[in-house]
Each structure stands twice: as structure tokens, then as C-alpha cells.
């Protein structure tokens, strides 16, 4: 049964700022790590900032809005420019610059879990419902109380960041996981993998269509959220 259009719109209103902030931190982390290795390209381009406007990709944003209204959000931000030639130890820099994005999402997810734990210690009940119901709870029109509302929002922050982390760790250039793999693999394997980058977007669309991303992203995401919900009660 299709989801209520009103709920989808409200879900978009709730998730879009969280999604944009999470992506902004992700891209900032790439630029920050590149600067740590000596590359100031992102900084010189005005991308070493937490202002979401610097990172918005209009097409990626529109796709997220469209996909959210049809059931599942999917989108992206503009990649932060990095010149590994400016970095000390370029291969090591490639690993850490690529890993910085998913690590930033992991830290944001950990922050969301910390908020949920604080709510549990404060005696807020029904957190498992908040985690599993999130937008559904927020659009029911019934008074939830401050604690449960924060719990529902924190659960969205958690879900979005875990999804971004898992998605970006898919070992396919130009995703972060692909660049991590290229930096770690022996040259005879790294070279052909790196050459896939020009076809990466097409391959990614195919993977989305055949459901591979549901296995690599959806399955572990559901597992983590379900078990966290049980633990929080």
C-alpha cells in the first residue's frame, strides 16, 4: 500500500535539513583531511566550510527530493576538490581523505546514539517506537512530548548517517569505498579498479536497480537499527 503523500511531504521536510547537514559534514571532512596532508585545494575553492550552500549539487538535491517523495531518499553533494599531487605521501593521503567522509558519518551516528542513550537515562520511554517509527510518529498529529520528539529526530539523524556511511563504503570509484580500495590494493588490482571511475555512476545506477545496494546498505542498516531499538527499549 503506497505511503500517505502527506507523510511523505512531512518526512521530506524533516529529513532534508538532516540530510544536507550530514552531507555537509561529510564533504567538509574530506577537505579538512586533505588540508592535513598539505592540499589546500578545497580551502582555496571555498569548500572548507560547514555552510551547506557551498556543497549543494542541484541535481543531487532534486533527486533526493524526488526519491523521498516516491518512498526512498537518494542524492549527493558536490565532491570536494582534492589534488593528491599536493599531498605528502599521496597514496596514504588518498586512503585518509576518502575515509574521512564515512568516518564523519560514523561519528555523527555515534552522536545520535549518545542522544538516545541520554534520553533513556532521563527516563524517556518508547524510544524503540521513536527509532522504528520516526517520521510516522512525528506526523500522527498526537502530542509526543519533547523527549520522544527529540528521540524521533535523533533516530533519523542516526539512520541517515549510517546509510551515508554504508553507501559511500561500497568499493566502487568514485565512491569513498572505491578510493579506499584503490589505495590499499596491489597495483595490478588497483589500476583496473581506478579505471572504472569513468563508468562508476552508470554502474552504481545498475546496482541500485538490481537491488545490490539493498543488500550492502539496507540489510546492515535494518540490522543495526533493529538491535539498537531493542537495546534502548
N, C-alpha and C positions, 0 to 999 in steps of 0.2 A: 504494500500500500504506500503510495507516494507521501512524502512528508508534507505537513501543512505548510503552504507557502509563507504564511505569516511567521511561523517558527524559523523558516529558512532565512527570511529577511532579518529577523531579530538575531539569529545566530551569526549572520554576516556582520551586523552592527557591533556585536560583542567581540567576534574573533578577528576582524580586520585590524583594529589597533594593536592587538596582541601579536598577530602575525607580523605586522610591519615592524613593531619594536624588536621582536625576536630576530627577524632578518637583518635589521639594522645592527644589532649587537654582533651577529654572525659576520657580517661584512666588515665591521669595524675591527673585529678580532683578526681577520686576515691582514688588514692594513697595519694594525699595531704590531703583529708578529713580524711582518716584512720589515718594518722600520727597525725592530730589534736586531735584525740581521743586516742592517745597513742600507736597505732600499727605501727611499723616500718618495717613490712614485705616487703612491696613494695619497700621501700627505700633500704633495705638490698639486695633485689634481683636486684637492678639496674633499677627498673621500675619507679622511681620517677624522670622522665626526660621528656623533650619535644623533644627528639631525636626519630623520628618515627621508627628507626630501632629496638628500644627496645620493640616496641609494635606490630610489624608486625606478623600476623598469616599467614604463606604462603598459606594455603588452603583458608582462608577467603579472602586474596588478589586476588588469582587466580579466585575465584568465582566472585568477584566484576568485574574483567576484563572481564570474560566470559559473565556475566549477562549484563554488559554495552554494549558489542558488539552485544548482542541479543535484546537490547532495554531498559532494566531497571537494574540499578546497585543495587547489594545486596551483602554485605560482612561484615566482622567483624575484630576486632583486638584481640590480646590475652588478656584475662581478667587479670586485675591487682590482684596479690595475696593479700588477706586480711585475717588476723586472728582475728576474733571478740573477741576471748578469751583474747587478749592483750589490748582490749579497755576498757576505762572507760564507764560504762553503755552500755553493748553490744547491747541491743535492740535499744536504741536511736542511737547508732553508726551505726547499720545496716540501719536505715532509712536515715541518713545523708550521709553515704558513698554511698549508692545506688542512692540517689537523686542528688549527686554531679555531676554525669555524664550528665544526662539530663539538669541539671541547666547550666552546662558549654556550652552545645549546644544552650540553650536559650540565654545565654549571647553572644555567637558568632553570632547568628541570629540577635540579637539586634544591634551588631556592624555593620553587613551588612546593616541593615535598616538605621543606622546612616550615613553610607557612601552614601546610595541612597538619603537620605534627604539633605546631603551636596551638592551632585551633582544637586539636584533640585534647591536648593538655589543659586547655582552657574550658574543657567540658562541652564543646560543641558536638552535638550528636548528628547522626545521619550523614556523616562525611562520605560514606561509601555511596550513598544515593547522590550526593553532590558530585562525586567523581564520575559516576556512571551515567548520571542524568544531565549534568552540566547545563547546556542551553535549554533543554526541555524544562528543567527546574526554573530557570530564570524567566521563561516566557509563560508560565502557567497562570500568572496573574494573582497568585496567592502570596501573602506575606511570608518571607522565608527567614527574616531576621538577618542581622548584619553578618554573623558568623557563617551561616550557611551560604549566603551570597558570596562572601569572600572565598569560601571553600569551592564553590562552583567556578568562580573566575580563576582561582589558583589551579583547579583541575584542567581548565582549558589551556592555561599557560604551560602546564606540565605536558599535556598531550601534544600541543603544537611543537614544543621544543624537542620532545622525544621523536616526533615524526620527522622534523627537520634534520635531526642528527642522524637517524637511521637512513633517511633518504639520501643525504649527502655522503654517507659512507658506502653507498653502492660503488663497487670498484670499476667505474666506467668514467673515463675522462669525457667531459670537463668537470664532472663532479669531484668533490674533495677526495672521496674514496679512491677514485681513479688516479689522482695525482699522488696520493699516499702510496698506492700500489706501485706506480712508476718509480717513485723514489726508493722503494725497498727491494724491488725485484732485480735479478741479474739483468745485465744489458740486453741479452738475447730475447728476454721476455718483455722487458720494459719498453724497448723500441717499438715493437708492433702494437703494444697497448697504447702507447702515447700517440701513435699514428691514427688510432681510432677516434681521436678527439674531434676531427673534422666531421665525423659521422655520428658523434655522441648524441646529439639532440634527436636525430631520427631513430637511433637505436633505443633511446630512452622512451620515446613515444610508443614504439613497438612493445617494449617491456611493459609499459602501462596498459596497453590494450590487451595483451595476453595474460595479464594478471600476475606477472612475476613480482611486481612491486608490492602486491598484497601479501605475498609470502615473505619478502625481505623486510617490509616495513609494517604492514598491517598485523601480521601474526605476532611478532615480538612485542608490538605496541599493545595489543589486546592482552597479551600475557602479563606484561608489567603492570598495566593499569588495573586489571582484574585482581591481581595479587596484592597490589598496594591498597586497593579498596577494601579487601578482606582484612588486611592488617590494621587499617585505620578504623574500620567498623562504622 
